[in-house]
Amino acid sequence: MSKPNFPKNFYWGASTSAYQVEGGIKNNWSSVFDAGRACDHYSRFQEDFGIAKSLGHNAHRLSIEWARIETEEGKFNEKEIEHYREVTQALRERDLEPFVTLWHWTIPLWLQEKGGLKNKKFSFYFSRFAERIVKELSRDVLFWITLNEPLFYATNAYLKGTWPPQKKSIYQYIDILKNLRDAHIQAYQVIKKINSNLQVGIAKNNIYFEGRGINALLQHAADWWWNFRFLDHIKNHQDFIGLNYYFHSRIQGLRFNQNENKVISDMGWEIYPEGIYHVLEDLYKYKKPIYIMENGIADAKDEKRAAFIRDHLRWVRKAIENGVDVRGYFYWSLLDNFEWDKGFLPRFGLVEVDYKTMQRKIRPSAYEYKNIAVDNGLDSDI
């Protein structure tokens, strides 16, 4: 048993997103990357939250599927709103604090037909949706994440053109970042009018750029463009920062991603726990509470996950000891799920899912994480 060495009332949990786990929905993604039944979490959320509770979690992050709620422009589905009320109440009944994301990359088909995120009225549509959901669910939900990884989505959808709507346009990319910024700010203002005590932020994917000597200039430029530019624009309209950490990028000879890759995940991503310490230190300047909303590994054999969690949390603890106000850690993901354009092959879950039978099986690493969460600490220093 380890000695408690994380802050009192620290949140320990895992994350999911609606399209990746729920199943049975058509949206802007489904015609290109169809999740089908996904994990059938829509029907099995009670079971899944029971598992999370059994694993010592005291919080859970989920998202609302906009395409379920607003099936036609301006028409809200009361049955689906009631479903998500049951979902958030199921978390409360298990003493799991809900952290709810309003946009995790999917939008309704009617909005896609209007141009989706590039529509000049996107911020209006989104804030209207946010207002309705928050009014309906705020009794059970204190923490709201407006947007998940806006830069990452815009980059893949409009610079690389690999994600819906699969367009390549630097001009649209810039417009969409502006629209997402405005959408967050408007939603923030709407939510605060409903209840000023509600806590509102975004989930931002920050990369640890590592550069030395002349390459330090590139590091600072990359930090500003990728890690801080969006946060700088919304710094007066967020109560907390949600951090998603997956990537490290070593800069050598004016080239990025020159990583050693000594240890990698099933997706070929370098495992570099020290990076989470550096990005947390960089976020200190905003003087906001930080919740680590995503940090996870694709590891089908469950050979590296336990060490991955422990090693990252040791660096998180070091950042806390240095004064960074980190208040929670959410592993990605509670369940194996539909990994966007990669399909069902990557296995991120603390819980294994048999996609034929939908049977859940808790992985050994989940119990390792449970020990940390229950003890509110872990042994050994870095």
C-alpha positions as CSV (number, residue, x, y, z in Angstrom):
1,M,0.0,0.0,0.0
2,S,1.5,3.3,-1.0
3,K,1.4,6.5,0.9
4,P,-1.1,9.2,-0.4
5,N,0.9,11.7,-2.4
6,F,-1.6,13.3,-4.7
7,P,-3.8,16.2,-3.7
8,K,-6.8,15.5,-1.5
9,N,-10.0,15.1,-3.6
10,F,-8.0,14.3,-6.7
11,Y,-10.1,12.9,-9.5
12,W,-9.2,9.4,-10.8
13,G,-11.1,8.2,-13.8
14,A,-11.1,7.2,-17.5
15,S,-12.5,8.8,-20.6
16,T,-14.8,7.9,-23.5
17,S,-16.4,9.7,-26.4
18,A,-19.9,9.0,-27.7
19,Y,-19.2,8.0,-31.3
20,Q,-16.4,5.7,-30.3
21,V,-18.4,3.7,-27.8
22,E,-22.2,4.1,-28.1
23,G,-23.1,2.7,-31.5
24,G,-26.2,3.1,-33.7
25,I,-25.8,6.7,-34.9
26,K,-25.4,8.5,-38.2
27,N,-23.4,11.7,-38.3
28,N,-20.7,13.4,-40.4
29,W,-18.3,10.5,-39.7
30,S,-20.5,7.5,-40.3
31,S,-20.6,7.6,-44.1
32,V,-16.8,7.4,-44.3
33,F,-15.8,5.7,-41.0
34,D,-18.7,3.8,-39.7
35,A,-18.6,2.8,-36.0
36,G,-21.6,0.5,-36.4
37,R,-22.5,-0.9,-32.9
38,A,-19.2,0.3,-31.5
39,C,-19.1,-1.0,-27.9
40,D,-22.9,-0.8,-27.5
41,H,-22.2,1.5,-24.6
42,Y,-25.5,3.3,-25.3
43,S,-27.3,0.2,-24.0
44,R,-24.6,-1.0,-21.5
45,F,-23.6,2.2,-19.7
46,Q,-24.9,1.0,-16.4
47,E,-22.7,-2.1,-16.6
48,D,-19.7,0.0,-17.8
49,F,-20.1,2.5,-15.0
50,G,-20.3,-0.3,-12.5
51,I,-17.0,-1.6,-13.8
52,A,-15.5,1.9,-13.5
53,K,-16.7,2.1,-9.9
54,S,-15.3,-1.3,-9.1
55,L,-11.9,-0.1,-10.4
56,G,-11.7,2.6,-7.8
57,H,-12.6,5.5,-10.1
58,N,-14.3,8.6,-8.6
59,A,-14.9,10.4,-11.9
60,H,-15.7,9.7,-15.6
61,R,-15.4,11.8,-18.8
62,L,-18.0,11.2,-21.5
63,S,-19.4,13.1,-24.5
64,I,-22.8,14.0,-25.8
65,E,-23.6,12.9,-29.4
66,W,-25.0,16.1,-31.0
67,A,-26.5,14.1,-33.8
68,R,-28.8,12.3,-31.4
69,I,-30.0,15.4,-29.7
70,E,-30.6,17.8,-32.6
71,T,-31.7,15.5,-35.4
72,E,-33.0,18.4,-37.4
73,E,-32.0,22.0,-37.3
74,G,-33.5,23.5,-34.2
75,K,-35.5,20.4,-33.2
76,F,-34.3,18.7,-30.1
77,N,-35.1,15.0,-29.3
78,E,-36.5,14.8,-25.8
79,K,-36.1,11.0,-25.6
80,E,-32.3,11.3,-26.2
81,I,-32.0,14.2,-23.8
82,E,-33.6,11.9,-21.2
83,H,-31.1,9.2,-22.1
84,Y,-28.2,11.4,-21.3
85,R,-29.9,12.5,-18.1
86,E,-30.1,8.8,-17.1
87,V,-26.4,8.5,-18.0
88,T,-25.3,11.4,-15.8
89,Q,-27.5,10.3,-13.0
90,A,-26.0,6.7,-13.2
91,L,-22.6,8.3,-12.7
92,R,-23.9,10.3,-9.7
93,E,-25.5,7.2,-8.2
94,R,-22.0,5.6,-8.2
95,D,-20.3,8.7,-6.8
96,L,-18.5,9.2,-10.1
97,E,-18.1,12.9,-10.9
98,P,-19.2,13.5,-14.5
99,F,-17.0,15.5,-16.9
100,V,-19.1,16.1,-20.0
101,T,-17.7,17.0,-23.5
102,L,-20.1,18.8,-25.8
103,W,-18.1,18.4,-29.1
104,H,-15.9,15.4,-29.6
105,W,-15.5,15.8,-33.4
106,T,-19.0,14.7,-34.6
107,I,-21.8,16.9,-35.9
108,P,-25.3,16.2,-37.2
109,L,-25.8,15.5,-40.9
110,W,-28.0,18.6,-41.3
111,L,-25.1,20.8,-40.1
112,Q,-22.6,19.0,-42.4
113,E,-24.9,19.7,-45.3
114,K,-24.7,23.4,-44.3
115,G,-20.9,23.3,-44.5
116,G,-20.2,22.0,-41.0
117,L,-17.5,23.7,-39.1
118,K,-16.7,26.2,-41.9
119,N,-20.3,27.6,-41.7
120,K,-20.0,31.1,-40.4
121,K,-22.9,30.4,-38.1
122,F,-21.2,27.4,-36.5
123,S,-20.6,29.1,-33.2
124,F,-24.3,30.0,-33.1
125,Y,-25.4,26.5,-33.8
126,F,-23.0,25.1,-31.3
127,S,-23.8,27.5,-28.5
128,R,-27.5,26.9,-29.0
129,F,-26.9,23.1,-28.6
130,A,-24.7,23.7,-25.6
131,E,-27.4,25.9,-24.0
132,R,-30.0,23.3,-24.3
133,I,-27.9,20.4,-23.0
134,V,-26.5,22.4,-20.0
135,K,-30.0,23.6,-19.0
136,E,-31.2,20.0,-19.0
137,L,-28.2,18.3,-17.3
138,S,-26.5,21.0,-15.1
139,R,-28.2,19.6,-12.0
140,D,-25.9,16.6,-12.2
141,V,-23.0,18.0,-14.1
142,L,-20.6,20.6,-12.8
143,F,-17.7,20.2,-15.3
144,W,-18.2,21.0,-19.0
145,I,-15.6,20.6,-21.8
146,T,-16.8,22.5,-24.8
147,L,-14.4,21.3,-27.4
148,N,-12.1,18.3,-27.7
149,E,-8.7,18.9,-29.4
150,P,-9.8,21.6,-31.9
151,L,-6.3,22.0,-33.5
152,F,-5.9,18.2,-33.9
153,Y,-9.2,17.8,-35.6
154,A,-8.7,20.8,-37.9
155,T,-5.3,19.6,-38.9
156,N,-6.4,16.1,-39.8
157,A,-9.6,17.3,-41.5
158,Y,-8.4,20.3,-43.4
159,L,-4.6,20.2,-43.7
160,K,-4.0,16.4,-44.1
161,G,-7.5,15.8,-45.5
162,T,-7.8,12.3,-43.8
163,W,-10.8,13.0,-41.6
164,P,-14.3,14.2,-42.6
165,P,-15.0,16.2,-44.6
166,Q,-11.5,15.2,-46.1
167,K,-10.7,18.7,-47.5
168,K,-7.3,20.2,-48.0
169,S,-7.3,23.9,-47.6
170,I,-5.1,26.1,-45.5
171,Y,-7.6,28.9,-45.8
172,Q,-10.5,26.8,-44.5
173,Y,-8.2,25.4,-41.8
174,I,-7.6,29.0,-40.5
175,D,-11.3,29.9,-40.8
176,I,-12.3,26.7,-38.9
177,L,-9.9,27.4,-36.0
178,K,-11.5,30.9,-35.7
179,N,-15.0,29.3,-35.8
180,L,-14.0,26.9,-33.1
181,R,-12.5,29.6,-31.0
182,D,-15.7,31.7,-31.3
183,A,-17.8,28.6,-30.6
184,H,-16.0,28.0,-27.3
185,I,-16.3,31.6,-26.2
186,Q,-20.0,31.8,-27.0
187,A,-20.7,28.5,-25.4
188,Y,-18.7,29.6,-22.3
189,Q,-20.8,32.8,-22.0
190,V,-24.0,30.9,-22.5
191,I,-23.1,28.3,-19.8
192,K,-22.1,30.9,-17.3
193,K,-25.4,32.7,-17.8
194,I,-27.2,29.5,-16.9
195,N,-25.1,29.0,-13.7
196,S,-22.0,31.0,-13.0
197,N,-20.7,28.2,-10.7
198,L,-20.4,25.7,-13.6
199,Q,-16.8,24.9,-14.5
200,V,-16.0,25.3,-18.3
201,G,-12.9,24.5,-20.3
202,I,-11.6,22.7,-23.3
203,A,-9.6,19.5,-23.8
204,K,-6.4,20.5,-25.6
205,N,-3.8,18.1,-27.1
206,N,-0.4,19.5,-26.3
207,I,2.8,18.0,-27.6
208,Y,6.2,18.1,-25.9
209,F,8.5,19.7,-28.4
210,E,12.1,19.1,-27.4
211,G,14.8,21.3,-29.0
212,R,18.2,22.3,-28.0
213,G,20.6,24.9,-29.3
214,I,19.4,26.5,-32.5
215,N,16.5,24.0,-32.5
216,A,15.2,25.6,-29.3
217,L,13.9,28.4,-31.6
218,L,11.9,25.9,-33.5
219,Q,10.7,24.4,-30.2
220,H,9.3,27.8,-29.1
221,A,7.7,28.5,-32.4
222,A,6.0,25.0,-32.4
223,D,4.9,25.5,-28.8
224,W,3.3,28.8,-29.6
225,W,1.5,27.5,-32.8
226,W,0.4,24.1,-31.5
227,N,0.2,24.4,-27.7
228,F,-0.5,27.9,-26.8
229,R,-2.1,29.9,-29.6
230,F,-5.6,28.6,-29.1
231,L,-5.3,28.8,-25.3
232,D,-4.1,32.3,-25.5
233,H,-7.2,33.4,-27.4
234,I,-9.6,31.9,-24.9
235,K,-7.6,32.4,-21.6
236,N,-10.3,34.8,-20.3
237,H,-13.0,32.3,-21.1
238,Q,-12.0,29.1,-19.3
239,D,-12.2,28.0,-15.7
240,F,-9.8,25.1,-16.2
241,I,-7.6,23.5,-18.8
242,G,-8.1,19.9,-19.9
243,L,-4.8,18.4,-21.1
244,N,-4.6,15.5,-23.5
245,Y,-1.0,14.2,-23.7
246,Y,0.2,11.5,-26.2
247,F,3.1,12.9,-28.2
248,H,6.7,13.9,-28.0
249,S,8.6,15.5,-30.9
250,R,12.4,15.8,-30.7
251,I,13.7,18.5,-33.1
252,Q,17.1,17.8,-34.7
253,G,18.6,19.4,-37.8
254,L,15.5,21.5,-38.4
255,R,13.4,18.3,-38.5
256,F,10.6,17.3,-36.2
257,N,9.8,13.9,-34.8
258,Q,13.4,12.7,-34.7
259,N,12.5,10.5,-31.7
260,E,14.5,7.5,-30.5
261,N,11.4,5.4,-30.2
262,K,12.9,3.0,-27.7
263,V,9.5,2.0,-26.6
264,I,6.4,2.3,-28.8
265,S,2.7,1.5,-28.6
266,D,0.8,-0.8,-31.0
267,M,0.2,2.3,-33.1
268,G,3.9,3.1,-33.3
269,W,3.6,6.1,-31.0
270,E,6.7,6.7,-28.9
271,I,6.1,6.2,-25.1
272,Y,7.7,9.2,-23.5
273,P,6.3,9.8,-19.9
274,E,8.7,12.7,-19.1
275,G,6.9,14.8,-21.8
276,I,3.8,15.1,-19.6
277,Y,5.8,16.9,-17.0
278,H,7.1,19.4,-19.4
279,V,3.7,20.3,-21.0
280,L,2.2,20.6,-17.5
281,E,5.0,23.0,-16.5
282,D,4.4,25.0,-19.6
283,L,0.7,25.3,-18.7
284,Y,1.5,26.7,-15.3
285,K,1.6,30.3,-16.8
286,Y,-2.2,30.3,-17.2
287,K,-2.8,29.9,-13.5
288,K,-5.7,27.6,-14.1
289,P,-6.6,24.2,-12.6
290,I,-5.6,21.4,-14.9
291,Y,-7.3,18.1,-15.5
292,I,-5.5,15.5,-17.6
293,M,-8.4,14.5,-19.7
294,E,-6.6,11.9,-21.9
295,N,-3.4,9.9,-21.6
296,G,-3.4,6.3,-22.9
297,I,-1.8,3.6,-24.9
298,A,-2.8,1.1,-27.6
299,D,-1.6,-2.2,-26.1
300,A,-3.7,-5.2,-27.1
301,K,-1.5,-7.6,-25.1
302,D,-1.6,-5.4,-22.0
303,E,2.2,-5.7,-21.6
304,K,3.1,-2.0,-21.3
305,R,-0.1,-0.3,-20.0
306,A,0.5,-0.6,-16.3
307,A,4.1,0.8,-16.5
308,F,2.7,3.5,-18.9
309,I,0.3,4.7,-16.3
310,R,2.7,4.5,-13.4
311,D,5.5,6.3,-15.2
312,H,3.3,9.1,-16.5
313,L,1.8,9.6,-13.1
314,R,5.2,9.8,-11.5
315,W,5.9,12.8,-13.8
316,V,2.5,14.3,-13.0
317,R,3.3,14.1,-9.3
318,K,6.6,15.8,-9.9
319,A,4.8,18.7,-11.7
320,I,2.4,18.9,-8.7
321,E,5.3,19.0,-6.3
322,N,6.6,22.0,-8.4
323,G,3.4,23.9,-7.9
324,V,1.3,23.0,-11.0
325,D,-2.3,22.8,-10.0
326,V,-3.3,19.4,-11.4
327,R,-6.5,18.1,-10.0
328,G,-7.4,14.9,-11.9
329,Y,-6.2,12.2,-14.3
330,F,-8.4,10.4,-16.8
331,Y,-6.9,7.4,-18.6
332,W,-7.9,7.0,-22.3
333,S,-9.9,4.9,-22.4
334,L,-12.2,3.0,-20.1
335,L,-13.2,0.6,-23.0
336,D,-11.6,-0.6,-26.2
337,N,-13.4,1.4,-28.8
338,F,-13.7,2.6,-32.4
339,E,-10.5,4.6,-33.0
340,W,-11.7,6.9,-35.7
341,D,-10.0,6.3,-39.1
342,K,-8.0,3.4,-37.6
343,G,-11.2,1.3,-36.9
344,F,-11.3,-1.3,-34.2
345,L,-7.8,-2.6,-34.3
346,P,-6.1,-0.3,-31.7
347,R,-6.9,-1.4,-28.1
348,F,-6.7,1.4,-25.6
349,G,-9.1,0.1,-23.0
350,L,-8.6,-0.7,-19.4
351,V,-11.4,-3.0,-20.3
352,E,-11.2,-5.4,-23.2
353,V,-14.3,-5.6,-25.5
354,D,-15.2,-8.6,-27.6
355,Y,-16.8,-6.9,-30.5
356,K,-18.8,-10.0,-31.5
357,T,-20.3,-10.7,-28.1
358,M,-19.8,-7.3,-26.5
359,Q,-18.5,-9.1,-23.5
360,R,-16.3,-6.9,-21.2
361,K,-13.1,-8.3,-19.6
362,I,-11.1,-6.2,-17.2
363,R,-7.4,-6.1,-18.0
364,P,-4.7,-6.7,-15.3
365,S,-3.4,-3.1,-15.9
366,A,-6.8,-1.8,-14.8
367,Y,-6.2,-3.2,-11.3
368,E,-2.7,-1.6,-11.2
369,Y,-4.4,1.7,-11.9
370,K,-7.0,0.9,-9.2
371,N,-4.3,0.5,-6.6
372,I,-3.0,4.0,-7.4
373,A,-6.5,5.5,-7.4
374,V,-7.6,3.9,-4.2
375,D,-4.4,4.8,-2.4
376,N,-4.4,8.3,-4.0
377,G,-0.7,7.8,-4.6
378,L,2.1,5.6,-5.9
379,D,5.5,4.5,-4.6
380,S,8.9,5.5,-5.7
381,D,10.2,8.6,-7.3
382,I,11.5,9.3,-10.8
